[in-house]
Amino acid sequence: MATYENKWFEIWYSDGEDVAPTYLLIVMPNPIELNRILILDPFEKNKRVFEAKDYEAAHEWLVEDEYSLANGREFPDDGWPSQGN
């Protein structure tokens, strides 16, 4: 059975916005240096925003900048305006 420990990605979104998040980031292992983690901006042609020495450092950077990990389908908090308003 094949394993894909280094073939994964996560989607992180800006937290604390007044409207649905407009800033998303992709987190994935560096394909050349598998222990390092890349953080990419999909709206800027996957431009490298940050590279961390490991997942813990990437996680710390994201949380410090108030990003949240998308977990399946996300719904706006009560503070976000609804589409109909």
SULFENCOR-V845223 format. One record per helix or strand. SS is the DSSP state (~ for helix, > for strand). FROM is the first residue (numbers start at 0). TO is the last residue. If there is no record, write none. Layout:
BEGIN
((SS,FROM,TO) (SS,FROM,TO))
END
This chain:
BEGIN
((>,8,13) (>,23,28) (>,36,40) (~,41,43) (>,46,51) (~,54,63) (>,66,68))
END
